[in-house]
Amino acid sequence: MDKDKVKEVIQMVKPMLQADGGDVDLIDITDDGIVKVKLRGACGTCPMSQMTLKMGIEKEIKKAVPEIKSVVAI
């Protein structure tokens, strides 16, 4: 599993989240393909954060690293 590629994608999506007052931090990547992230700022309280997580962050990570199964916020 390409952990550096996952980190690269996280860095790529950060500016979009920061533009709306939010942010995301990579916490862990498990051996079974689960990426754990922490949503901060406006993303931590936004009712649309699950959609951002799944349709934005997860979609981009899976496109770059197909073996990733899921992205979850902790």
Buried (B, 14 or more C-beta within 10 A) or exposed (E): BBEEEBEEBBEEBBEBBBEEEBBBEBEEBEEEBEBBBBBBBBBEEBEEBEEBBBEBBBBBBBEBBEEBEBBBBE
